[in-house]
Amino acid sequence: MVDLTQKTQENVEYMIEAIKAKLRMATGAAMSASAFHVDRYDDILEVYEIVMNKERLSISEVEALAKELGQLRGN
């Protein structure tokens, strides 16, 4: 079991991969988990919790979450 209370790069990558899988993102390959940094951990955790707590997501929700992830990605 992953301990998401620990702010590590490994947990960031775990959450991003889980989000991509849940959203079935066609652009998932372009969104490398390693492009997200631990300094955005709390924001990534918030997106992760939203995604994981919803059984289904609408197209507009997926688009909004994908946009949010794009903004959280490191430059």
C-alpha positions as CSV (number, residue, x, y, z in Angstrom):
1,M,0.0,0.0,0.0
2,V,1.3,3.4,-0.9
3,D,1.5,6.0,1.9
4,L,0.4,9.2,0.3
5,T,1.1,11.2,3.4
6,Q,4.8,11.1,2.4
7,K,5.6,13.9,-0.1
8,T,8.0,11.9,-2.3
9,Q,8.7,12.0,-6.0
10,E,7.7,8.3,-6.1
11,N,4.3,9.1,-4.7
12,V,3.9,12.0,-7.2
13,E,4.6,9.5,-10.0
14,Y,2.2,6.9,-8.5
15,M,-0.6,9.4,-8.4
16,I,-0.1,10.7,-11.9
17,E,0.0,7.2,-13.3
18,A,-3.2,6.3,-11.4
19,I,-4.9,9.5,-12.6
20,K,-3.9,8.8,-16.2
21,A,-5.2,5.2,-15.9
22,K,-8.5,6.3,-14.4
23,L,-9.0,9.0,-17.0
24,R,-7.9,6.7,-19.8
25,M,-6.1,9.6,-21.2
26,A,-5.2,9.4,-24.9
27,T,-2.5,11.9,-24.3
28,G,-1.2,10.0,-21.3
29,A,2.0,9.0,-23.0
30,A,2.8,12.7,-23.5
31,M,2.3,13.3,-19.8
32,S,5.2,11.6,-18.2
33,A,4.8,11.2,-14.5
34,S,8.5,12.2,-14.0
35,A,7.5,15.7,-15.4
36,F,5.6,16.4,-12.2
37,H,7.6,17.6,-9.2
38,V,7.2,17.0,-5.5
39,D,6.9,20.8,-4.9
40,R,3.4,20.5,-6.4
41,Y,2.5,17.5,-4.2
42,D,-0.5,19.0,-2.4
43,D,-2.1,20.1,-5.7
44,I,-1.5,16.7,-7.3
45,L,-2.9,15.0,-4.3
46,E,-6.0,17.1,-4.6
47,V,-6.5,16.1,-8.3
48,Y,-5.8,12.5,-7.4
49,E,-8.4,12.4,-4.7
50,I,-11.0,14.0,-6.9
51,V,-10.4,11.5,-9.7
52,M,-10.2,8.4,-7.4
53,N,-13.4,9.4,-5.5
54,K,-15.6,9.6,-8.6
55,E,-17.0,6.5,-10.1
56,R,-17.5,8.1,-13.5
57,L,-16.2,11.4,-15.0
58,S,-17.9,13.4,-17.8
59,I,-16.0,14.4,-20.8
60,S,-15.9,18.0,-19.6
61,E,-14.5,16.8,-16.2
62,V,-11.8,14.8,-17.9
63,E,-10.9,17.8,-20.0
64,A,-10.8,20.1,-17.0
65,L,-8.6,17.7,-15.0
66,A,-6.3,17.2,-18.0
67,K,-5.9,21.0,-18.2
68,E,-5.2,21.2,-14.5
69,L,-2.6,18.5,-14.8
70,G,-1.0,20.4,-17.6
71,Q,-0.7,23.4,-15.4
72,L,0.8,21.3,-12.6
73,R,3.5,19.8,-14.8
74,G,7.0,21.1,-14.4
75,N,8.6,23.3,-17.1
